[in-house]
Amino acid sequence: MKGASTAFVALAALCWGLSGGIGGILMADGWDAFVVSFYRGAIGLLFVLVWLSLRPCGSGLASRRLWFWSAIAGLGVAGNFAFYFVSIAEGSVAVAATLMYCAPVFVYLVSFALKLERPTPLKWAAIAMVMLGVMLLTRIYEIGTGGVTPIGAGLLSGLSYAVFIFGFKYAAPHGSPQAILAIAFSVLAIILIWPSDPDQTVAALSTPSWPLFAALGVLGAGLSFIFYIVGLNHTAPAVASIVAMVEPVTASLFGVLVLNESLVGSQIFGMALILVTVTALSVYSSAR
């Protein structure tokens, strides 16, 4: 059972990695980043609503706290999707995916600020290593102001994912995962419909690119979140954090092999530094 659960987590991470590449293809074809983000979440909402209808017991939908924290999670996942695709549109899949993987660092920083975690020299050293990795990956020391957008959006996607993690964590005691995701994705759809280009939003329903939109929603939000939550039931957090490295690696390979993106040696080293440090930090945290 543990092996199957780990496989579910890996499959979820693989789906997330592929979704970044699919989104990159759509935006290269001229689709707006917010439209791509909206359909990713909207199709995911359909899946979790079906999941909720199949397992309605213990949903907790009568709890106000469930609705509040799930809405916070929805704000987080909306920002995560939107900023991630803006970062891809303005930069590259590899950089955007790796910057988003910095989310655990933001979780620590927020925990420090809220006094939920005690700062230690080891944690600060890990955060400094991640910052160094970000500098090498993004090559921020050589770019002008025009290159700030993809970097800022990538980091904001990680920060938004940290908000989703906190929202989901505090909602979990009050209801089922499928109820939390149903509320979160509903909030996402309501938020992202506003900045989306209205003409493109309607056109996406009948475009020849619709199969890509469908694949993005199914892989990027529909099946992946279900796989991940089911997999976490019997997977240790330390193992899950290591397996989750599949996402940025998959997204990076997709960008290089399919979208013809390229990375220089220092960027590859920076990416490795981020992935190894964040994974070690997650394993250390879950082992305590």
C-alpha positions as MATLAB code, in Angstrom:
seq = 'MKGASTAFVALAALCWGLSGGIGGILMADGWDAFVVSFYRGAIGLLFVLVWLSLRPCGSGLASRRLWFWSAIAGLGVAGNFAFYFVSIAEGSVAVAATLMYCAPVFVYLVSFALKLERPTPLKWAAIAMVMLGVMLLTRIYEIGTGGVTPIGAGLLSGLSYAVFIFGFKYAAPHGSPQAILAIAFSVLAIILIWPSDPDQTVAALSTPSWPLFAALGVLGAGLSFIFYIVGLNHTAPAVASIVAMVEPVTASLFGVLVLNESLVGSQIFGMALILVTVTALSVYSSAR';
ca = [
       0.000    0.000    0.000;
       2.859    2.380    0.825;
       4.456    1.679   -2.560;
       1.192    2.431   -4.348;
       0.729    5.630   -2.329;
       4.219    6.833   -3.232;
       3.435    6.080   -6.859;
       0.307    8.260   -6.591;
       2.398   11.164   -5.242;
       4.937   10.703   -8.048;
       2.149   10.552  -10.613;
       0.660   13.783   -9.248;
       4.040   15.526   -9.463;
       4.505   14.214  -13.009;
       1.085   15.591  -13.981;
       1.928   18.990  -12.498;
       5.215   19.054  -14.362;
       3.522   18.224  -17.675;
       0.848   20.859  -17.045;
       3.515   23.561  -16.990;
       4.734   22.453  -20.401;
       1.207   22.256  -21.818;
       0.500   25.748  -20.514;
       3.711   26.907  -22.176;
       2.518   25.551  -25.531;
      -0.849   27.297  -25.195;
       0.701   30.638  -24.292;
       3.221   30.323  -27.125;
       0.151   30.051  -29.383;
      -1.114   33.388  -28.066;
      -3.439   32.347  -25.242;
      -3.570   34.659  -22.223;
      -1.928   33.361  -19.041;
      -5.051   34.105  -16.983;
      -7.289   32.241  -19.433;
      -4.980   29.233  -19.254;
      -4.993   29.430  -15.445;
      -8.792   29.761  -15.316;
      -9.434   26.665  -17.406;
      -6.883   24.657  -15.468;
      -8.781   25.397  -12.256;
     -12.289   25.217  -13.724;
     -11.747   21.747  -15.166;
     -10.172   20.703  -11.874;
     -13.317   21.919  -10.109;
     -15.455   19.536  -12.169;
     -13.307   16.610  -11.056;
     -13.394   17.429   -7.342;
     -17.168   18.010   -7.488;
     -17.562   14.486   -8.883;
     -15.228   13.199   -6.148;
     -17.291   15.025   -3.509;
     -20.541   13.583   -4.873;
     -19.108   10.070   -4.715;
     -17.852   10.526   -1.139;
     -20.155   13.087    0.519;
     -19.844   11.733    4.079;
     -17.927   13.912    6.526;
     -17.671   16.788    4.061;
     -18.007   19.414    6.801;
     -19.752   21.820    4.452;
     -21.842   23.102    7.344;
     -18.707   24.388    9.098;
     -17.928   28.093    8.765;
     -14.273   27.462    9.550;
     -14.079   24.988    6.684;
     -15.429   27.622    4.297;
     -13.108   30.332    5.624;
      -9.881   28.347    5.443;
     -10.855   26.699    2.158;
     -11.426   30.158    0.688;
      -7.926   31.134    1.854;
      -6.638   27.995    0.137;
      -8.541   29.081   -2.970;
      -6.827   32.473   -2.946;
      -3.512   30.656   -2.704;
      -4.117   28.207   -5.532;
      -5.507   30.998   -7.751;
      -2.326   33.017   -7.240;
      -0.199   29.924   -7.688;
      -1.719   29.029  -11.074;
      -1.820   32.605  -12.371;
       1.673   33.685  -11.324;
       3.129   30.371  -12.491;
       1.820   30.810  -16.018;
       2.751   34.511  -16.102;
       6.288   33.457  -15.169;
       6.299   30.862  -17.960;
       4.887   33.329  -20.500;
       7.518   35.953  -19.644;
      10.391   33.557  -18.993;
      10.704   29.786  -19.208;
       9.078   26.648  -17.849;
      12.247   25.480  -16.108;
      12.776   28.718  -14.184;
       9.080   29.105  -13.281;
       8.744   25.513  -12.029;
      11.897   25.656   -9.929;
      11.006   29.025   -8.385;
       7.581   27.670   -7.476;
       9.317   24.736   -5.780;
      10.669   27.294   -3.278;
       7.246   27.255   -1.574;
       8.506   25.427    1.567;
      10.925   28.304    2.169;
       8.005   30.739    2.187;
       6.177   28.410    4.565;
       9.124   28.658    6.969;
       9.326   32.445    6.666;
       5.599   32.841    7.354;
       5.903   30.368   10.239;
       8.762   32.427   11.673;
       6.681   35.604   11.408;
       3.665   33.965   13.078;
       5.912   32.264   15.654;
       4.697   28.825   14.567;
       8.297   27.710   13.956;
      11.469   28.529   15.859;
      14.242   29.944   13.648;
      17.511   28.035   13.836;
      20.920   28.575   12.187;
      20.335   25.450   10.062;
      17.028   26.775    8.717;
      18.485   30.196    7.972;
      21.448   28.549    6.219;
      19.049   26.504    4.074;
      17.084   29.636    3.163;
      20.340   31.399    2.224;
      21.313   28.439    0.009;
      17.957   28.619   -1.755;
      18.396   32.360   -2.315;
      21.827   31.690   -3.835;
      20.277   29.033   -6.049;
      17.590   31.500   -7.169;
      20.271   34.045   -8.098;
      22.160   31.466  -10.164;
      19.049   30.013  -11.804;
      17.524   33.338  -12.778;
      20.864   35.072  -13.468;
      19.306   38.147  -11.909;
      22.754   39.725  -11.638;
      22.932   40.064  -15.471;
      19.392   41.015  -16.467;
      17.665   44.362  -16.773;
      14.339   45.393  -15.343;
      12.550   43.568  -18.174;
      13.639   40.264  -16.695;
      12.225   40.978  -13.250;
       8.651   40.012  -14.192;
       9.200   36.260  -14.725;
      11.357   36.036  -11.591;
       8.896   37.969   -9.427;
       5.945   35.996  -10.796;
       7.751   32.708  -10.188;
       8.499   33.610   -6.579;
       4.924   34.848   -6.078;
       3.649   31.510   -7.375;
       5.678   29.813   -4.648;
       4.420   32.270   -2.036;
       0.838   31.671   -3.202;
       1.344   27.930   -2.944;
       2.495   28.462    0.648;
      -0.809   30.286    1.293;
      -2.652   27.290   -0.180;
      -0.714   24.940    2.125;
      -1.647   26.977    5.208;
      -5.286   27.266    4.137;
      -5.582   23.551    3.432;
      -3.839   22.656    6.701;
      -6.228   24.708    8.836;
      -9.297   23.609    6.855;
      -8.459   19.895    7.102;
      -9.737   19.355   10.696;
     -13.146   20.721    9.712;
     -14.012   18.693    6.610;
     -12.976   16.297    3.867;
     -10.211   17.002    1.321;
     -12.680   16.897   -1.557;
     -14.902   19.516    0.126;
     -11.886   21.764    0.741;
     -10.765   21.477   -2.871;
     -14.296   22.050   -4.173;
     -14.506   25.346   -2.274;
     -10.917   26.308   -3.146;
     -11.353   25.708   -6.873;
     -14.702   27.557   -6.843;
     -12.948   30.575   -5.319;
     -10.200   30.213   -7.929;
     -12.712   30.240  -10.803;
     -14.459   33.326   -9.420;
     -11.166   35.195   -8.976;
      -9.515   34.291  -12.286;
     -12.513   34.920  -14.515;
     -12.125   38.680  -13.909;
      -8.585   39.295  -15.255;
      -9.049   36.744  -18.078;
      -9.545   38.081  -21.593;
     -13.322   37.652  -22.173;
     -12.999   36.979  -25.905;
     -10.359   34.306  -25.362;
     -12.327   32.779  -22.482;
     -15.301   32.205  -24.791;
     -13.165   31.250  -27.797;
     -11.386   28.543  -25.802;
     -14.612   26.519  -25.696;
     -14.566   25.931  -29.452;
     -10.914   26.334  -30.362;
      -8.889   23.569  -32.063;
      -6.589   23.921  -29.029;
      -9.365   22.654  -26.745;
      -7.716   19.205  -26.306;
      -4.707   20.979  -24.812;
      -6.935   22.949  -22.442;
      -8.645   19.694  -21.446;
      -5.309   17.941  -20.874;
      -4.105   20.919  -18.832;
      -7.169   20.809  -16.572;
      -7.196   17.038  -16.182;
      -3.474   16.690  -15.498;
      -2.831   20.032  -13.800;
      -5.766   20.095  -11.393;
      -8.317   17.325  -11.922;
      -6.513   14.032  -11.423;
      -3.275   15.382   -9.954;
      -4.737   16.841   -6.744;
      -6.784   13.674   -6.196;
      -3.716   11.482   -6.759;
      -1.654   13.628   -4.381;
      -4.167   13.613   -1.529;
      -4.846    9.881   -1.859;
      -1.113    9.224   -2.003;
      -0.382   11.287    1.116;
      -2.654    9.015    3.180;
       0.054    6.354    3.333;
       3.200    8.275    2.367;
       5.553    9.851    4.885;
       5.950   13.612    4.387;
       9.719   13.196    3.975;
       9.221   10.700    1.158;
       6.544   12.879   -0.441;
       8.856   15.903   -0.433;
      11.543   13.938   -2.272;
       9.116   12.433   -4.769;
       7.687   15.909   -5.441;
      10.991   16.775   -7.155;
       9.499   14.974  -10.147;
       7.482   18.138  -10.902;
      10.238   20.727  -11.539;
      12.451   18.109  -13.206;
       9.629   17.055  -15.552;
       8.694   20.665  -16.319;
      12.332   21.561  -17.009;
      12.848   18.592  -19.336;
       9.602   19.447  -21.142;
      10.790   23.016  -21.634;
      14.179   21.934  -22.978;
      13.016   19.037  -25.173;
       9.656   20.323  -26.451;
       9.766   24.114  -26.168;
      13.453   24.426  -27.145;
      14.381   26.293  -23.965;
      17.995   26.230  -22.813;
      19.892   26.472  -19.537;
      23.563   27.321  -19.011;
      25.767   25.520  -16.512;
      25.320   28.043  -13.697;
      21.526   27.830  -14.051;
      21.590   24.030  -13.856;
      23.759   24.274  -10.731;
      21.363   26.828   -9.211;
      18.394   24.583   -9.989;
      20.120   21.599   -8.354;
      20.989   23.729   -5.315;
      17.353   24.767   -4.868;
      15.924   21.274   -5.352;
      18.386   19.555   -3.025;
      18.161   22.243   -0.292;
      14.367   22.478   -0.312;
      14.011   18.701   -0.278;
      16.477   18.376    2.607;
      14.659   21.136    4.501;
      11.324   19.349    4.005;
      12.769   16.005    5.111;
      14.329   17.613    8.197;
      11.041   19.290    9.102;
       8.945   16.107    8.743;
      11.491   13.987   10.617;
      11.252   16.039   13.811;
];
